[in-house]
Amino acid sequence: MHDDPDFDVRGFLPYLLNQAAEASSLDFQKVYKDRYGMLRNEWRVLFHLGIYTRMTASEIGERAQMHKTKISRAVQRLAERRYLIRQRDGDDRRVEHLELTALGRKVYDDLRGIAKDYDMALVEGMPQAEVERLKTQLEALARRS
């Protein structure tokens, strides 16, 4: 039944999810780019280190679903700005443990507060039950992939 004339691709769920994600992501991107000159992948690495404290690039890649090359570039730029430190693993010299510096933590805390306000503004006017349902459904969709 691939030939459904009533199917409108504009209602295709992946399309709608992508449109919503891009619109909200681009708005928030202005914040961390204007404020700290950060690119999206740098924000994503900083975000994961802010939440999970100490991670390897591989762990960030698994959680953020990012390619290792993008993580590597982001780590390099964040290290140059003194937002994170790298420590070689004592047992495996190929592995680096990454952690935010005090400056990196300050930047993360600032952006985290802005993200919270942005999140609240994004769903302003929506009933709380609808917001919770939307988040639950999006988490379920994310687990399926």
DSSP file (Angstrom, degrees, kcal/mol; ACC not computed):
  #  RESIDUE AA STRUCTURE BP1 BP2  ACC     N-H-->O    O-->H-N    N-H-->O    O-->H-N    TCO  KAPPA ALPHA  PHI   PSI    X-CA   Y-CA   Z-CA
    1    1 A M              0   0    0      0, 0.0     3,-0.2     0, 0.0     0, 0.0   0.000 360.0 360.0 360.0  47.3    0.0    0.0    0.0
    2    2 A H        +     0   0    0      1,-0.2     2,-0.9     2,-0.0     0, 0.0   0.626 360.0  74.9 -79.0 -14.0    2.8    2.4   -1.0
    3    3 A D        +     0   0    0      3,-0.0    -1,-0.2     2,-0.0     3,-0.1  -0.483  58.0 150.7-101.6  63.1    0.5    4.3   -3.3
    4    4 A D    >   -     0   0    0     -2,-0.9     3,-1.5    -3,-0.2    -2,-0.0  -0.835  28.2-167.6 -97.8 106.0   -1.6    6.3   -0.8
    5    5 A P  T 3  S+     0   0    0      0, 0.0    -1,-0.1     0, 0.0    -2,-0.0   0.685  86.2  59.9 -67.0 -16.4   -2.7    9.6   -2.4
    6    6 A D  T 3  S+     0   0    0     -3,-0.1     2,-0.5     2,-0.1    -2,-0.0   0.591  78.4 105.8 -86.9 -10.6   -3.8   10.9    1.0
    7    7 A F    <   -     0   0    0     -3,-1.5     2,-0.6     2,-0.0     3,-0.0  -0.587  54.3-164.2 -75.5 121.4   -0.4   10.6    2.5
    8    8 A D    >   -     0   0    0     -2,-0.5     3,-2.6     1,-0.1     4,-0.2  -0.927  13.6-150.8-107.7 115.8    1.2   14.0    2.9
    9    9 A V  G >  S+     0   0    0     -2,-0.6     3,-1.6     1,-0.3     6,-0.2   0.725  92.9  72.3 -60.4 -20.9    4.9   13.8    3.5
   10   10 A R  G 3  S+     0   0    0      1,-0.3    -1,-0.3     5,-0.1    -3,-0.0   0.701  98.3  49.4 -67.3 -16.8    4.7   17.1    5.5
   11   11 A G  G <  S+     0   0    0     -3,-2.6     2,-0.3     4,-0.1    -1,-0.3   0.340  80.4 126.4 -98.8   4.1    3.0   15.1    8.2
   12   12 A F    X>  -     0   0    0     -3,-1.6     4,-2.3    -4,-0.2     3,-0.7  -0.492  63.6-134.4 -65.0 121.3    5.7   12.4    8.1
   13   13 A L  H 3> S+     0   0    0     -2,-0.3     4,-3.0     1,-0.3     5,-0.3   0.866 101.8  50.8 -53.0 -48.0    6.9   12.1   11.7
   14   14 A P  H 3> S+     0   0    0      0, 0.0     4,-2.3     0, 0.0    -1,-0.3   0.892 111.6  50.4 -58.2 -36.2   10.7   12.1   11.0
   15   15 A Y  H <> S+     0   0    0     -3,-0.7     4,-2.6     2,-0.2    -2,-0.2   0.943 112.5  45.4 -64.1 -47.7   10.1   15.2    8.9
   16   16 A L  H  X S+     0   0    0     -4,-2.3     4,-2.6     2,-0.2     5,-0.2   0.903 113.1  50.3 -63.6 -42.1    8.2   16.9   11.7
   17   17 A L  H  X S+     0   0    0     -4,-3.0     4,-2.8    -5,-0.2    -1,-0.2   0.918 111.8  48.3 -61.7 -43.0   10.7   15.9   14.3
   18   18 A N  H  X S+     0   0    0     -4,-2.3     4,-2.9    -5,-0.3     5,-0.2   0.916 111.2  49.9 -64.0 -43.5   13.5   17.2   12.2
   19   19 A Q  H  X S+     0   0    0     -4,-2.6     4,-2.3     2,-0.2    -2,-0.2   0.931 114.3  44.6 -60.6 -46.2   11.8   20.5   11.6
   20   20 A A  H  X S+     0   0    0     -4,-2.6     4,-2.3     2,-0.2     5,-0.3   0.917 115.0  48.3 -65.1 -43.5   11.1   21.0   15.3
   21   21 A A  H  X S+     0   0    0     -4,-2.8     4,-2.7    -5,-0.2     5,-0.2   0.923 113.0  47.3 -64.3 -44.6   14.6   20.0   16.3
   22   22 A E  H  X S+     0   0    0     -4,-2.9     4,-2.7    -5,-0.2     5,-0.2   0.929 112.4  49.0 -63.5 -45.6   16.3   22.2   13.8
   23   23 A A  H  X S+     0   0    0     -4,-2.3     4,-1.5    -5,-0.2    -2,-0.2   0.940 118.0  39.0 -61.7 -47.9   14.1   25.3   14.7
   24   24 A S  H  X S+     0   0    0     -4,-2.3     4,-1.9    -5,-0.2    -1,-0.2   0.876 116.8  51.2 -72.6 -35.9   14.7   24.9   18.4
   25   25 A S  H  X S+     0   0    0     -4,-2.7     4,-2.5    -5,-0.3    -2,-0.2   0.909 108.6  50.6 -67.0 -43.1   18.4   23.9   18.0
   26   26 A L  H  X S+     0   0    0     -4,-2.7     4,-1.3    -5,-0.2    -1,-0.2   0.879 109.6  51.3 -65.2 -37.6   19.2   26.9   15.7
   27   27 A D  H  X S+     0   0    0     -4,-1.5     4,-0.7    -5,-0.2     3,-0.4   0.938 114.4  42.2 -63.3 -46.3   17.6   29.3   18.2
   28   28 A F  H >X S+     0   0    0     -4,-1.9     4,-1.4     1,-0.2     3,-0.8   0.839 105.4  65.4 -70.7 -30.8   19.6   28.0   21.1
   29   29 A Q  H 3X S+     0   0    0     -4,-2.5     4,-2.3     1,-0.3     5,-0.3   0.861  93.7  61.1 -58.2 -35.8   22.8   27.8   19.0
   30   30 A K  H 3X S+     0   0    0     -4,-1.3     4,-2.6    -3,-0.4     5,-0.3   0.871 101.5  54.9 -57.8 -36.3   22.7   31.6   18.7
   31   31 A V  H <X S+     0   0    0     -3,-0.8     4,-2.5    -4,-0.7     5,-0.3   0.976 113.8  35.3 -64.8 -57.3   23.1   31.7   22.5
   32   32 A Y  H  X S+     0   0    0     -4,-1.4     6,-1.7     1,-0.2     4,-1.6   0.788 120.2  50.6 -73.5 -24.0   26.2   29.6   22.9
   33   33 A K  H  X S+     0   0    0     -4,-2.3     4,-1.8     4,-0.3    -1,-0.2   0.941 116.3  39.3 -74.4 -48.0   27.8   30.9   19.6
   34   34 A D  H  < S+     0   0    0     -4,-2.6    -2,-0.2    -5,-0.3    -3,-0.2   0.893 123.3  41.2 -67.2 -39.6   27.2   34.6   20.4
   35   35 A R  H  < S+     0   0    0     -4,-2.5    -3,-0.2    -5,-0.3    -1,-0.2   0.882 137.7   7.5 -78.7 -39.5   28.1   34.2   24.1
   36   36 A Y  H  < S-     0   0    0     -4,-1.6    -3,-0.2    -5,-0.3    -2,-0.2   0.365  90.9-117.8-128.2   2.7   31.1   31.8   23.9
   37   37 A G     <  +     0   0    0     -4,-1.8    -4,-0.3     1,-0.2     2,-0.2   0.770  61.9 155.5  65.1  25.1   31.9   31.4   20.2
   38   38 A M        -     0   0    0     -6,-1.7    -1,-0.2    -9,-0.1     2,-0.2  -0.571  38.0-137.6 -89.0 147.4   31.1   27.7   20.5
   39   39 A L     >  -     0   0    0     -2,-0.2     4,-2.2    -3,-0.1     3,-0.3  -0.542  34.4 -99.1 -91.9 167.1   30.1   25.4   17.7
   40   40 A R  H  > S+     0   0    0      1,-0.2     4,-2.3     2,-0.2     5,-0.1   0.890 121.9  49.2 -56.2 -45.8   27.3   22.8   18.1
   41   41 A N  H  > S+     0   0    0      1,-0.2     4,-2.1     2,-0.2    -1,-0.2   0.840 109.3  53.0 -67.2 -31.6   29.6   19.9   18.7
   42   42 A E  H  > S+     0   0    0     -3,-0.3     4,-2.8     2,-0.2    -1,-0.2   0.921 109.4  49.0 -66.8 -43.0   31.6   21.8   21.3
   43   43 A W  H  X S+     0   0    0     -4,-2.2     4,-3.0     1,-0.2    -2,-0.2   0.917 110.4  51.5 -60.2 -42.8   28.4   22.6   23.1
   44   44 A R  H  X S+     0   0    0     -4,-2.3     4,-2.0     2,-0.2    -2,-0.2   0.894 112.2  44.9 -64.7 -40.4   27.4   18.9   23.0
   45   45 A V  H  X S+     0   0    0     -4,-2.1     4,-2.4     2,-0.2     5,-0.2   0.942 115.1  47.7 -67.0 -47.1   30.8   17.8   24.4
   46   46 A L  H  X S+     0   0    0     -4,-2.8     4,-2.4     1,-0.2    -2,-0.2   0.915 110.7  53.4 -57.8 -44.1   30.7   20.5   27.1
   47   47 A F  H  X S+     0   0    0     -4,-3.0     4,-1.8    -5,-0.2    -1,-0.2   0.911 110.0  46.5 -58.2 -47.1   27.1   19.5   27.9
   48   48 A H  H  X S+     0   0    0     -4,-2.0     4,-3.1     1,-0.2     5,-0.3   0.900 113.3  47.9 -66.9 -40.4   28.0   15.8   28.4
   49   49 A L  H  X S+     0   0    0     -4,-2.4     4,-1.6     1,-0.2    51,-0.2   0.860 109.4  55.0 -68.2 -33.2   31.0   16.6   30.6
   50   50 A G  H  < S+     0   0    0     -4,-2.4    -1,-0.2    -5,-0.2    -2,-0.2   0.876 117.3  35.8 -64.3 -37.3   28.9   19.0   32.6
   51   51 A I  H  < S+     0   0    0     -4,-1.8    -2,-0.2    -5,-0.2    -3,-0.2   0.938 129.6  29.6 -80.5 -50.5   26.4   16.3   33.3
   52   52 A Y  H  < S-     0   0    0     -4,-3.1     2,-2.2    -5,-0.2    -3,-0.2   0.408  87.9-150.8 -98.9   1.4   28.6   13.2   33.7
   53   53 A T  S  < S+     0   0    0     -4,-1.6    47,-0.6    -5,-0.3     2,-0.5  -0.393  72.9  32.0  70.3 -71.5   31.7   15.0   35.0
   54   54 A R  E    S+A   99   0A   0     -2,-2.2     2,-0.3    45,-0.1    45,-0.2  -0.974  73.9 149.2-127.4 122.0   34.6   12.7   33.7
   55   55 A M  E     -A   98   0A   0     43,-1.9    43,-3.6    -2,-0.5     2,-0.2  -0.936  39.4-120.8-144.2 163.2   34.3   10.8   30.4
   56   56 A T  E  >  -A   97   0A   0     -2,-0.3     4,-2.1    41,-0.2     5,-0.2  -0.646  37.1-108.8 -96.4 165.1   36.3    9.5   27.6
   57   57 A A  H  > S+     0   0    0     39,-0.5     4,-2.6    -2,-0.2     5,-0.1   0.884 121.0  55.1 -60.6 -37.7   35.7   10.6   24.0
   58   58 A S  H  > S+     0   0    0      2,-0.2     4,-2.2     1,-0.2    -1,-0.2   0.905 106.4  50.0 -62.6 -41.6   34.3    7.1   23.3
   59   59 A E  H  > S+     0   0    0      2,-0.2     4,-2.3     1,-0.2     5,-0.2   0.902 111.0  49.1 -64.4 -40.6   31.8    7.5   26.1
   60   60 A I  H  X S+     0   0    0     -4,-2.1     4,-3.4     1,-0.2     5,-0.3   0.927 109.6  53.2 -63.1 -43.6   30.7   10.9   24.8
   61   61 A G  H  X>S+     0   0    0     -4,-2.6     4,-1.2     1,-0.2     5,-0.9   0.892 109.9  47.6 -57.9 -42.0   30.3    9.4   21.3
   62   62 A E  H  <5S+     0   0    0     -4,-2.2    -1,-0.2     2,-0.2    -2,-0.2   0.929 118.6  39.0 -66.4 -45.8   28.1    6.6   22.6
   63   63 A R  H  <5S+     0   0    0     -4,-2.3    -2,-0.2     1,-0.2    -1,-0.2   0.894 125.5  35.9 -73.1 -39.9   25.9    8.9   24.6
   64   64 A A  H  <5S-     0   0    0     -4,-3.4    -1,-0.2    -5,-0.2    -2,-0.2   0.538  99.2-129.9 -92.5  -7.3   25.7   11.8   22.1
   65   65 A Q  T  <5 +     0   0    0     -4,-1.2     2,-0.3    -5,-0.3    -3,-0.2   0.945  57.2 148.1  53.4  51.1   25.7    9.7   19.0
   66   66 A M      < -     0   0    0     -5,-0.9    -1,-0.2    -6,-0.2     2,-0.2  -0.868  52.9-107.9-114.9 148.6   28.6   11.7   17.6
   67   67 A H     >  -     0   0    0     -2,-0.3     4,-1.9     1,-0.1     3,-0.5  -0.487  28.8-120.9 -73.2 144.8   31.4   10.6   15.3
   68   68 A K  H  > S+     0   0    0      1,-0.2     4,-2.6     2,-0.2     5,-0.1   0.799 110.7  58.0 -60.5 -30.5   34.8   10.4   16.9
   69   69 A T  H  > S+     0   0    0      2,-0.2     4,-2.2     1,-0.2    -1,-0.2   0.909 107.2  47.3 -66.6 -40.2   36.3   13.0   14.5
   70   70 A K  H  > S+     0   0    0     -3,-0.5     4,-2.2     2,-0.2    -2,-0.2   0.885 113.1  49.0 -67.1 -38.3   33.8   15.6   15.5
   71   71 A I  H  X S+     0   0    0     -4,-1.9     4,-3.1     2,-0.2     5,-0.2   0.927 109.2  53.0 -65.0 -44.4   34.4   14.9   19.2
   72   72 A S  H  X S+     0   0    0     -4,-2.6     4,-2.3     1,-0.2    -2,-0.2   0.914 110.8  45.8 -58.7 -45.7   38.1   15.1   18.7
   73   73 A R  H  X S+     0   0    0     -4,-2.2     4,-2.3     2,-0.2    -1,-0.2   0.915 114.0  48.9 -64.1 -42.8   37.8   18.5   17.0
   74   74 A A  H  X S+     0   0    0     -4,-2.2     4,-2.6     2,-0.2     5,-0.2   0.916 111.2  49.7 -64.1 -43.1   35.5   19.8   19.7
   75   75 A V  H  X S+     0   0    0     -4,-3.1     4,-2.5     2,-0.2     5,-0.2   0.915 110.0  51.8 -61.4 -43.4   37.7   18.5   22.5
   76   76 A Q  H  X S+     0   0    0     -4,-2.3     4,-2.3    -5,-0.2    -2,-0.2   0.935 112.6  44.3 -59.5 -47.6   40.7   20.2   20.9
   77   77 A R  H  X S+     0   0    0     -4,-2.3     4,-1.4     1,-0.2    -2,-0.2   0.895 114.1  49.2 -66.3 -39.9   38.9   23.6   20.7
   78   78 A L  H  <>S+     0   0    0     -4,-2.6     5,-3.0     1,-0.2     6,-0.8   0.873 111.7  49.7 -67.4 -35.9   37.5   23.3   24.2
   79   79 A A  H ><5S+     0   0    0     -4,-2.5     3,-1.5     3,-0.2    -2,-0.2   0.902 107.1  54.6 -67.9 -41.3   41.0   22.4   25.5
   80   80 A E  H 3<5S+     0   0    0     -4,-2.3    -1,-0.2     1,-0.3    -2,-0.2   0.836 109.5  47.9 -60.6 -32.3   42.5   25.4   23.7
   81   81 A R  T 3<5S-     0   0    0     -4,-1.4    -1,-0.3    -5,-0.2    -2,-0.2   0.410 116.7-117.5 -88.9   2.1   40.0   27.6   25.4
   82   82 A R  T < 5S+     0   0    0     -3,-1.5    22,-0.5     2,-0.2    21,-0.3   0.818  78.8 125.8  64.9  34.4   40.9   26.0   28.8
   83   83 A Y  S   <S+     0   0    0     -5,-3.0    18,-1.9     1,-0.2     2,-0.3   0.649  74.8  20.3 -91.5 -19.7   37.3   24.7   29.2
   84   84 A L  E     -B  100   0A   0     -6,-0.8     2,-0.3    16,-0.3    16,-0.2  -0.976  65.6-141.2-145.5 160.2   38.5   21.1   29.7
   85   85 A I  E     -B   99   0A   0     14,-3.0    14,-1.9    -2,-0.3     2,-0.4  -0.907  13.1-144.3-119.5 152.1   41.5   19.1   30.6
   86   86 A R  E     -B   98   0A   0     -2,-0.3     2,-0.4    12,-0.2    12,-0.2  -0.943  13.1-171.7-115.8 135.4   42.7   15.8   29.2
   87   87 A Q  E     -B   97   0A   0     10,-2.4    10,-3.5    -2,-0.4     2,-0.1  -0.988  22.7-126.5-129.5 125.1   44.4   13.1   31.3
   88   88 A R  E     -B   96   0A   0     -2,-0.4     8,-0.2     8,-0.2     2,-0.2  -0.403  32.3-109.0 -66.0 141.6   46.0   10.0   29.8
   89   89 A D        -     0   0    0      6,-2.6     6,-0.1     3,-0.6    -1,-0.1  -0.515  18.9-136.5 -70.5 137.9   44.8    6.8   31.2
   90   90 A G  S    S+     0   0    0     -2,-0.2     3,-0.2     1,-0.2    -1,-0.1   0.805 101.7  34.9 -66.3 -30.5   47.4    5.1   33.4
   91   91 A D  S    S+     0   0    0      1,-0.3     2,-0.5     2,-0.0    -1,-0.2   0.803 125.1  35.5 -94.7 -34.2   46.7    1.6   31.9
   92   92 A D    >   -     0   0    0      3,-0.1     3,-2.0     1,-0.1    -3,-0.6  -0.906  61.9-165.7-128.4 103.1   45.9    2.5   28.3
   93   93 A R  T 3  S+     0   0    0     -2,-0.5    -1,-0.1     1,-0.3    -3,-0.0   0.641  86.6  66.2 -64.7 -15.1   47.8    5.4   26.8
   94   94 A R  T 3  S+     0   0    0     -6,-0.1     2,-0.4     2,-0.0    -1,-0.3   0.654  90.4  79.7 -78.6 -14.8   45.4    5.6   23.8
   95   95 A V    <   -     0   0    0     -3,-2.0    -6,-2.6    -6,-0.1     2,-0.4  -0.780  61.0-166.1-101.3 135.3   42.6    6.7   26.2
   96   96 A E  E     - B   0  88A   0     -2,-0.4   -39,-0.5    -8,-0.2     2,-0.5  -0.962  12.6-143.9-117.1 136.9   42.1   10.2   27.5
   97   97 A H  E     -AB  56  87A   0    -10,-3.5   -10,-2.4    -2,-0.4     2,-0.4  -0.854  19.8-152.3 -96.6 133.5   39.8   11.1   30.4
   98   98 A L  E     +AB  55  86A   0    -43,-3.6   -43,-1.9    -2,-0.5     2,-0.3  -0.867  19.4 168.1-112.5 139.5   38.2   14.5   29.9
   99   99 A E  E     -AB  54  85A   0    -14,-1.9   -14,-3.0    -2,-0.4     2,-0.2  -0.994  35.6-107.8-146.6 147.2   37.0   16.8   32.6
  100  100 A L  E     - B   0  84A   0    -47,-0.6   -16,-0.3    -2,-0.3     2,-0.1  -0.494  30.4-135.2 -72.2 143.8   35.8   20.4   32.7
  101  101 A T     >  -     0   0    0    -18,-1.9     4,-2.7    -2,-0.2     5,-0.2  -0.305  36.8 -93.3 -81.4 178.2   38.1   23.0   34.3
  102  102 A A  H  > S+     0   0    0      2,-0.2     4,-2.0     1,-0.2     5,-0.1   0.905 131.8  48.5 -60.6 -39.9   36.7   25.5   36.7
  103  103 A L  H  > S+     0   0    0    -21,-0.3     4,-2.3     2,-0.2    -1,-0.2   0.918 111.0  49.6 -65.7 -43.6   36.3   27.9   33.7
  104  104 A G  H  > S+     0   0    0    -22,-0.5     4,-2.7     1,-0.2    -2,-0.2   0.887 110.1  51.0 -61.5 -39.6   34.5   25.2   31.7
  105  105 A R  H  X S+     0   0    0     -4,-2.7     4,-2.9     2,-0.2    -1,-0.2   0.890 109.0  51.4 -64.4 -40.1   32.2   24.4   34.7
  106  106 A K  H  X S+     0   0    0     -4,-2.0     4,-2.2     2,-0.2    -2,-0.2   0.917 111.7  46.5 -63.5 -43.7   31.4   28.1   34.9
  107  107 A V  H  X S+     0   0    0     -4,-2.3     4,-2.7     2,-0.2     5,-0.2   0.928 113.4  49.4 -63.5 -45.8   30.5   28.2   31.2
  108  108 A Y  H  X S+     0   0    0     -4,-2.7     4,-2.9     1,-0.2    -2,-0.2   0.934 110.9  49.2 -59.0 -47.6   28.5   25.0   31.5
  109  109 A D  H  X S+     0   0    0     -4,-2.9     4,-2.0     2,-0.2    -1,-0.2   0.897 111.9  49.3 -60.7 -40.9   26.6   26.4   34.5
  110  110 A D  H  X S+     0   0    0     -4,-2.2     4,-1.9     1,-0.2    -2,-0.2   0.953 115.4  42.5 -62.0 -50.6   25.8   29.6   32.6
  111  111 A L  H  X S+     0   0    0     -4,-2.7     4,-2.7     1,-0.2    -2,-0.2   0.831 110.2  57.7 -67.9 -31.9   24.6   27.8   29.5
  112  112 A R  H  X S+     0   0    0     -4,-2.9     4,-2.2    -5,-0.2    -1,-0.2   0.915 107.3  47.8 -63.5 -42.6   22.7   25.3   31.6
  113  113 A G  H  X S+     0   0    0     -4,-2.0     4,-2.1     2,-0.2    -2,-0.2   0.905 113.3  47.3 -63.7 -42.2   20.7   28.2   33.2
  114  114 A I  H  X S+     0   0    0     -4,-1.9     4,-2.7     1,-0.2    -2,-0.2   0.893 110.7  52.9 -65.6 -39.5   20.0   29.7   29.8
  115  115 A A  H  X S+     0   0    0     -4,-2.7     4,-2.9     2,-0.2    -2,-0.2   0.891 107.4  52.0 -62.7 -40.0   19.0   26.3   28.5
  116  116 A K  H  X S+     0   0    0     -4,-2.2     4,-2.2     2,-0.2    -1,-0.2   0.938 112.2  44.7 -62.1 -46.7   16.5   25.9   31.4
  117  117 A D  H  X S+     0   0    0     -4,-2.1     4,-2.3     2,-0.2    -2,-0.2   0.900 113.9  50.4 -63.4 -40.7   15.0   29.3   30.6
  118  118 A Y  H  X S+     0   0    0     -4,-2.7     4,-2.2     2,-0.2    -2,-0.2   0.915 109.4  51.3 -63.2 -43.6   14.9   28.5   26.9
  119  119 A D  H  X S+     0   0    0     -4,-2.9     4,-1.2     1,-0.2    -1,-0.2   0.910 110.8  48.2 -59.8 -44.2   13.2   25.1   27.6
  120  120 A M  H  < S+     0   0    0     -4,-2.2     3,-0.3     1,-0.2     4,-0.2   0.895 112.0  49.0 -65.2 -40.4   10.6   26.8   29.7
  121  121 A A  H >< S+     0   0    0     -4,-2.3     3,-0.9     1,-0.2    -1,-0.2   0.851 104.4  60.8 -67.8 -34.0    9.9   29.5   27.0
  122  122 A L  H 3< S+     0   0    0     -4,-2.2    -1,-0.2     1,-0.2    -2,-0.2   0.846 114.5  33.2 -62.3 -35.2    9.7   26.8   24.3
  123  123 A V  T >< S+     0   0    0     -4,-1.2     3,-2.4    -3,-0.3    -1,-0.2   0.249  84.8 142.0-107.1  12.2    6.7   25.1   26.1
  124  124 A E  T <  S+     0   0    0     -3,-0.9    -3,-0.1     1,-0.3    -4,-0.0  -0.288  71.9  20.8 -56.2 133.1    5.1   28.3   27.5
  125  125 A G  T 3  S+     0   0    0      1,-0.3    -1,-0.3     0, 0.0    -4,-0.1   0.246  96.3 115.9  91.0 -13.4    1.4   28.1   27.3
  126  126 A M  S <  S-     0   0    0     -3,-2.4    -1,-0.3     1,-0.1     5,-0.1  -0.715  76.4-106.3 -86.7 138.5    1.3   24.3   27.0
  127  127 A P    >>  -     0   0    0      0, 0.0     4,-2.0     0, 0.0     3,-0.8  -0.373  27.3-121.4 -60.5 141.9   -0.3   22.4   29.9
  128  128 A Q  H 3> S+     0   0    0      1,-0.3     4,-2.6     2,-0.2     5,-0.2   0.850 112.6  56.8 -55.0 -38.2    2.3   20.7   32.1
  129  129 A A  H 3> S+     0   0    0      1,-0.2     4,-2.2     2,-0.2    -1,-0.3   0.879 107.2  49.0 -62.9 -37.0    0.7   17.3   31.4
  130  130 A E  H <> S+     0   0    0     -3,-0.8     4,-2.7     2,-0.2    -2,-0.2   0.891 110.0  51.1 -68.6 -39.8    1.2   17.8   27.7
  131  131 A V  H  X S+     0   0    0     -4,-2.0     4,-2.5     2,-0.2    -2,-0.2   0.936 112.0  46.5 -61.9 -46.9    4.8   18.8   28.1
  132  132 A E  H  X S+     0   0    0     -4,-2.6     4,-2.4     1,-0.2    -2,-0.2   0.901 112.9  49.7 -63.3 -41.4    5.5   15.7   30.2
  133  133 A R  H  X S+     0   0    0     -4,-2.2     4,-2.6    -5,-0.2    -2,-0.2   0.918 110.6  50.4 -63.8 -43.4    3.7   13.5   27.7
  134  134 A L  H  X S+     0   0    0     -4,-2.7     4,-2.6     2,-0.2    -2,-0.2   0.933 111.9  47.0 -60.1 -47.0    5.7   15.1   24.8
  135  135 A K  H  X S+     0   0    0     -4,-2.5     4,-2.5     1,-0.2    -1,-0.2   0.908 112.3  50.1 -62.5 -42.3    9.0   14.5   26.6
  136  136 A T  H  X S+     0   0    0     -4,-2.4     4,-2.1     1,-0.2    -1,-0.2   0.918 112.4  47.2 -61.9 -44.3    8.0   10.9   27.4
  137  137 A Q  H  X S+     0   0    0     -4,-2.6     4,-2.4     2,-0.2    -2,-0.2   0.899 111.8  49.5 -66.5 -41.0    7.1   10.2   23.8
  138  138 A L  H  X S+     0   0    0     -4,-2.6     4,-2.4     2,-0.2    -1,-0.2   0.902 110.5  50.8 -65.5 -39.9   10.2   11.7   22.5
  139  139 A E  H  X S+     0   0    0     -4,-2.5     4,-1.9     2,-0.2    -2,-0.2   0.904 110.1  50.5 -62.1 -40.6   12.3    9.7   24.9
  140  140 A A  H  X S+     0   0    0     -4,-2.1     4,-1.1     1,-0.2    -2,-0.2   0.915 110.9  48.2 -64.4 -42.7   10.5    6.5   23.8
  141  141 A L  H  X S+     0   0    0     -4,-2.4     4,-0.8     1,-0.2     3,-0.4   0.899 109.6  53.1 -63.2 -40.3   11.2    7.4   20.1
  142  142 A A  H >< S+     0   0    0     -4,-2.4     3,-0.5     1,-0.2    -1,-0.2   0.868 106.5  52.7 -63.9 -36.6   14.8    8.0   20.9
  143  143 A R  H 3< S+     0   0    0     -4,-1.9    -1,-0.2     1,-0.2    -2,-0.2   0.777 101.7  61.5 -69.9 -25.7   15.2    4.6   22.5
  144  144 A R  H 3<        0   0    0     -4,-1.1    -1,-0.2    -3,-0.4    -2,-0.2   0.757 360.0 360.0 -72.9 -24.4   13.7    2.9   19.4
  145  145 A S    <<        0   0    0     -4,-0.8    -1,-0.2    -3,-0.5    -2,-0.2   0.489 360.0 360.0 -89.0 360.0   16.5    4.1   17.2
